[in-house]
């Protein structure tokens, strides 16, 4: 099975202290420490596990600047056979639809049975996977926390409200957005990273992908950021203790006291 996994280089929340930029429309990104988006790491692990069971190969792809080469190599050290960097000045400022359009170009360069993304990335929209599937006219499932491979199809579990799981059958090729907790991503050691340090990673721009530059980047974006801000801190939270029934009774009293219910 040939699997393409879309990954993103994001600021590491454990290693950075975030502040707003002077324009107030983004975080200050100079000197940040970056890592692989957490959800994408689970998607790569799931792809590797599938290939270990049924054979094939895993390719990791990212649409970013040249510095994103480091996350591709990390995922290759994890077990992906190939990396693909989508890099062009025309891509800067792309919204979710633009990123999906760029990734569609990469899909067209291969013959993939399965395309995986993380359920969401650092900005939390969770939109790219669904948009990519729509552009490719392929079946799609989101929040996937179980994958079983069958003959020309997959059985997938989806996380739904109330801690429940929905089971679906989906034909190949398809697009899945992977939820955290589906597996345990394997450890990547220094030795593995050194092993792939000199592997050539192709870089493709708009022309190589057959993309009209007017459809991507800031000019092609239908959504743009207007403002970032840190919410004003309110009073501290009140933690309720006791059994479920006792907590429910206390919550009702608090709501009544504060005018939430009558």
LUMNUDO-285838 format. One line per 10 residues: for each residue x, y, z of C-alpha. Coordinates in steps of 0.2 Angstrom, whole numbers, plus 5000, padded with zeros to 4 digits. Layout:
N
X:Y:Z ~ ... .
END
This chain:
262
5000:5000:5000 ~ 5007:5017:4995 ~ 5003:5030:5009 ~ 5005:5049:5009 ~ 5005:5058:5025 ~ 5004:5076:5026 ~ 5013:5084:5040 ~ 5016:5102:5047 ~ 5030:5111:5056 ~ 5023:5120:5071 .
5030:5130:5086 ~ 5034:5118:5100 ~ 5022:5123:5115 ~ 5034:5115:5128 ~ 5049:5125:5122 ~ 5043:5142:5118 ~ 5036:5157:5127 ~ 5023:5165:5115 ~ 5020:5184:5113 ~ 5010:5194:5100 .
5019:5202:5086 ~ 5019:5221:5084 ~ 5004:5220:5071 ~ 4993:5210:5083 ~ 4988:5198:5070 ~ 5000:5183:5074 ~ 5013:5177:5087 ~ 5031:5183:5086 ~ 5039:5169:5076 ~ 5058:5174:5077 .
5069:5162:5086 ~ 5055:5149:5090 ~ 5059:5131:5092 ~ 5048:5120:5080 ~ 5043:5102:5080 ~ 5031:5091:5071 ~ 5013:5094:5074 ~ 5007:5081:5087 ~ 4992:5074:5077 ~ 5003:5072:5062 .
5015:5061:5072 ~ 5001:5049:5076 ~ 4996:5049:5057 ~ 5014:5044:5052 ~ 5015:5031:5065 ~ 4999:5023:5059 ~ 5005:5024:5041 ~ 5021:5014:5046 ~ 5011:5001:5056 ~ 5000:4998:5041 .
5014:4996:5029 ~ 5023:4984:5042 ~ 5007:4973:5041 ~ 5003:4974:5022 ~ 5018:4980:5013 ~ 5021:4996:5003 ~ 5029:5013:5007 ~ 5026:5029:5017 ~ 5030:5046:5010 ~ 5029:5062:5021 .
5025:5078:5013 ~ 5024:5096:5020 ~ 5020:5113:5012 ~ 5032:5125:5020 ~ 5048:5134:5019 ~ 5065:5126:5017 ~ 5067:5124:5036 ~ 5053:5111:5036 ~ 5066:5099:5029 ~ 5070:5095:5047 .
5053:5088:5051 ~ 5053:5077:5036 ~ 5069:5070:5041 ~ 5063:5066:5058 ~ 5048:5057:5051 ~ 5059:5047:5039 ~ 5070:5043:5054 ~ 5054:5036:5062 ~ 5051:5025:5047 ~ 5044:5034:5032 .
5054:5029:5016 ~ 5052:5046:5007 ~ 5050:5064:5010 ~ 5043:5078:4999 ~ 5045:5097:5002 ~ 5032:5109:4994 ~ 5041:5126:4994 ~ 5037:5141:4984 ~ 5036:5160:4988 ~ 5019:5159:4980 .
5013:5148:4994 ~ 5016:5160:5008 ~ 5000:5166:5016 ~ 4990:5152:5010 ~ 4974:5148:5020 ~ 4967:5130:5023 ~ 4960:5129:5006 ~ 4976:5135:4998 ~ 4986:5122:5008 ~ 4974:5108:5002 .
4976:5114:4984 ~ 4995:5113:4986 ~ 4994:5096:4994 ~ 4982:5090:4980 ~ 4996:5094:4967 ~ 5008:5083:4977 ~ 4995:5069:4977 ~ 4994:5070:4958 ~ 5013:5067:4958 ~ 5011:5049:4965 .
4999:5034:4965 ~ 4993:5034:4983 ~ 4981:5021:4990 ~ 4979:5031:5006 ~ 4981:5049:5011 ~ 4983:5053:5030 ~ 4983:5070:5039 ~ 4982:5074:5057 ~ 4965:5078:5064 ~ 4971:5096:5066 .
4986:5107:5068 ~ 4992:5122:5078 ~ 4978:5134:5073 ~ 4964:5121:5077 ~ 4954:5122:5061 ~ 4954:5104:5057 ~ 4949:5109:5039 ~ 4963:5103:5027 ~ 4960:5085:5027 ~ 4942:5087:5022 .
4945:5100:5009 ~ 4959:5089:5002 ~ 4947:5075:5000 ~ 4934:5085:4992 ~ 4946:5092:4979 ~ 4952:5074:4975 ~ 4934:5068:4975 ~ 4939:5054:4987 ~ 4930:5046:5003 ~ 4934:5055:5019 .
4934:5051:5038 ~ 4939:5063:5052 ~ 4944:5060:5070 ~ 4949:5042:5066 ~ 4955:5032:5080 ~ 4956:5015:5073 ~ 4961:5008:5056 ~ 4959:4990:5050 ~ 4964:4985:5032 ~ 4953:4974:5021 .
4953:4970:5003 ~ 4951:4987:4994 ~ 4944:4995:5009 ~ 4947:5000:5027 ~ 4936:4998:5043 ~ 4939:5014:5052 ~ 4933:5020:5070 ~ 4929:5038:5073 ~ 4929:5047:5089 ~ 4911:5055:5092 .
4903:5064:5106 ~ 4901:5056:5123 ~ 4917:5045:5122 ~ 4909:5034:5109 ~ 4916:5027:5093 ~ 4907:5026:5076 ~ 4913:5011:5065 ~ 4913:5014:5046 ~ 4918:5005:5030 ~ 4927:5016:5017 .
4934:5011:5000 ~ 4952:5014:4994 ~ 4959:5026:4989 ~ 4953:5038:5003 ~ 4958:5052:5015 ~ 4958:5050:5034 ~ 4962:5063:5047 ~ 4970:5054:5062 ~ 4966:5057:5080 ~ 4979:5057:5094 .
4978:5041:5105 ~ 4976:5029:5090 ~ 4993:5022:5093 ~ 5010:5026:5102 ~ 5022:5035:5091 ~ 5039:5027:5091 ~ 5054:5035:5098 ~ 5066:5043:5086 ~ 5084:5042:5091 ~ 5100:5052:5085 .
5106:5037:5076 ~ 5090:5036:5065 ~ 5091:5055:5062 ~ 5109:5053:5056 ~ 5105:5039:5045 ~ 5093:5050:5034 ~ 5103:5066:5036 ~ 5110:5065:5019 ~ 5095:5058:5010 ~ 5089:5069:4996 .
5072:5076:4998 ~ 5064:5083:4982 ~ 5057:5101:4983 ~ 5043:5106:4972 ~ 5036:5123:4968 ~ 5020:5129:4960 ~ 5026:5125:4942 ~ 5031:5107:4946 ~ 5015:5104:4954 ~ 5005:5112:4940 .
4997:5125:4952 ~ 4990:5142:4947 ~ 4999:5154:4959 ~ 4983:5165:4960 ~ 4974:5150:4969 ~ 4986:5150:4983 ~ 4996:5161:4995 ~ 4989:5177:5002 ~ 4981:5183:4985 ~ 4971:5167:4984 .
4966:5166:5002 ~ 4948:5168:5006 ~ 4951:5169:5025 ~ 4964:5180:5033 ~ 4969:5184:5051 ~ 4963:5200:5058 ~ 4968:5199:5076 ~ 4976:5189:5089 ~ 4974:5193:5108 ~ 4976:5186:5125 .
4959:5185:5134 ~ 4958:5195:5150 ~ 4960:5184:5165 ~ 4945:5181:5176 ~ 4942:5174:5193 ~ 4950:5157:5197 ~ 4940:5141:5193 ~ 4931:5132:5207 ~ 4934:5114:5208 ~ 4920:5103:5213 .
4923:5087:5223 ~ 4912:5072:5228 ~ 4902:5059:5219 ~ 4894:5063:5202 ~ 4877:5066:5211 ~ 4885:5078:5224 ~ 4894:5087:5210 ~ 4878:5089:5200 ~ 4869:5096:5215 ~ 4883:5108:5219 .
4883:5114:5200 ~ 4864:5117:5200 ~ 4866:5127:5216 ~ 4880:5138:5208 ~ 4870:5140:5192 ~ 4855:5146:5202 ~ 4865:5158:5213 ~ 4873:5166:5198 ~ 4857:5167:5187 ~ 4861:5153:5175 .
4845:5144:5179 ~ 4829:5148:5189 .
END
